[in-house]
Amino acid sequence: MDIPLNQFKRRLIDPGAQFGIWCSLADPVTSEIAATAGFDFLTIDAEHGPNDLRTVLAQLQATAAYPTSVIVRVSQGDTALIKQVMDIGAQTIVVPMVETADQARQMVAAVRYPPAGVRGVSTARAARWGRVENYFARANDEACLVLQIESAAGLDNIEEIAAVDGVDALFVGPSDLGASLGYLGQADHADVRQIVNAAIHRINATGKASGVLAQGDELIRTYLDAGAGFVAVGVDTYLLAAATKSLADRWKGN
């Protein structure tokens, strides 16, 4: 048995953008539906979605049969938590609210086995319970670390964070970044757009891949034009909310 290849990580260096969806419903059926839609990636959200280890595991199992890359956003940059999420099979980890190069180095160590890092050793699901040949020799190569820039401090330190060896990509979070800069609840404000665009350019200039979450064609196109290499173009909860409201508005009272 061979280790799964991390296609999302490999595509980060390809020209053109990858497109994905954020999965916050904490349900294997809805994530499986997203995995069959044709996206390049989906992100299981354990920061703002009501996910725990068992719901993340169920979604990793439900989506394993499909070619869409599955990413997990953890609730915080905690080494022990990242170990558990990777043990159940996640290869790409998104860490929210990274503000310094020191934090970045800690997260690099968390996703890598010694001597390159401090990830704890276990023959769990990721190693197919010991059935993957040379798993420990190859796991570091398939690990992918995405750090979120979503505060004024993180924005100031983009170049230093990106320069840390082992950081694969930086992901700009417009909502929290906007809030940090005085635009709470205004992720699509013109000033926030300009700041995000500038952040994408700065990330790309470091040679690392840049990503963002955006909704609405105009905003998505703005960030693609700025050079975003991977874009989450929707969130399952928002899509369901919009579709059900639209349906109710069409038929209510008839």
QUISULPE-V137250 format. One record per residue. N is the residue number from 1. RES is the residue in one small letter. NEAR is the number of other ideal C-beta (glycine too) atoms within 8 Angstrom. Layout:
n: {N	N}
res: {RES	RES}
near: {NEAR	NEAR}
//
This chain:
n: {1	2	3	4	5	6	7	8	9	10	11	12	13	14	15	16	17	18	19	20	21	22	23	24	25	26	27	28	29	30	31	32	33	34	35	36	37	38	39	40	41	42	43	44	45	46	47	48	49	50	51	52	53	54	55	56	57	58	59	60	61	62	63	64	65	66	67	68	69	70	71	72	73	74	75	76	77	78	79	80	81	82	83	84	85	86	87	88	89	90	91	92	93	94	95	96	97	98	99	100	101	102	103	104	105	106	107	108	109	110	111	112	113	114	115	116	117	118	119	120	121	122	123	124	125	126	127	128	129	130	131	132	133	134	135	136	137	138	139	140	141	142	143	144	145	146	147	148	149	150	151	152	153	154	155	156	157	158	159	160	161	162	163	164	165	166	167	168	169	170	171	172	173	174	175	176	177	178	179	180	181	182	183	184	185	186	187	188	189	190	191	192	193	194	195	196	197	198	199	200	201	202	203	204	205	206	207	208	209	210	211	212	213	214	215	216	217	218	219	220	221	222	223	224	225	226	227	228	229	230	231	232	233	234	235	236	237	238	239	240	241	242	243	244	245	246	247	248	249	250	251	252	253	254}
res: {m	d	i	p	l	n	q	f	k	r	r	l	i	d	p	g	a	q	f	g	i	w	c	s	l	a	d	p	v	t	s	e	i	a	a	t	a	g	f	d	f	l	t	i	d	a	e	h	g	p	n	d	l	r	t	v	l	a	q	l	q	a	t	a	a	y	p	t	s	v	i	v	r	v	s	q	g	d	t	a	l	i	k	q	v	m	d	i	g	a	q	t	i	v	v	p	m	v	e	t	a	d	q	a	r	q	m	v	a	a	v	r	y	p	p	a	g	v	r	g	v	s	t	a	r	a	a	r	w	g	r	v	e	n	y	f	a	r	a	n	d	e	a	c	l	v	l	q	i	e	s	a	a	g	l	d	n	i	e	e	i	a	a	v	d	g	v	d	a	l	f	v	g	p	s	d	l	g	a	s	l	g	y	l	g	q	a	d	h	a	d	v	r	q	i	v	n	a	a	i	h	r	i	n	a	t	g	k	a	s	g	v	l	a	q	g	d	e	l	i	r	t	y	l	d	a	g	a	g	f	v	a	v	g	v	d	t	y	l	l	a	a	a	t	k	s	l	a	d	r	w	k	g	n}
near: {5	5	9	6	6	12	8	14	11	9	10	13	5	6	2	4	8	12	10	16	13	12	14	10	10	8	8	11	7	10	16	12	8	14	13	8	8	4	11	10	14	16	14	15	11	12	9	4	12	5	10	7	8	6	12	15	11	9	17	15	8	11	15	8	3	8	3	15	12	16	15	14	12	15	7	9	12	8	9	7	10	16	11	9	14	14	10	13	10	13	11	16	17	13	15	14	11	14	8	10	10	6	12	13	9	10	16	14	12	13	15	13	9	7	3	8	13	8	13	6	5	6	6	8	10	12	13	9	7	7	6	10	5	7	13	8	5	9	12	10	5	12	13	14	14	14	15	15	16	12	11	8	8	15	12	6	11	14	8	9	17	12	8	11	5	10	14	10	15	16	14	15	12	14	8	12	19	15	10	10	10	6	11	6	5	8	9	8	9	5	8	15	12	8	12	14	11	8	14	15	10	10	15	12	6	10	5	11	12	16	14	14	11	12	9	7	5	6	11	12	8	11	14	10	6	10	9	12	11	17	15	14	9	9	11	13	9	9	9	9	8	8	8	8	8	8	8	8	7	6	7	6	3	3}
//
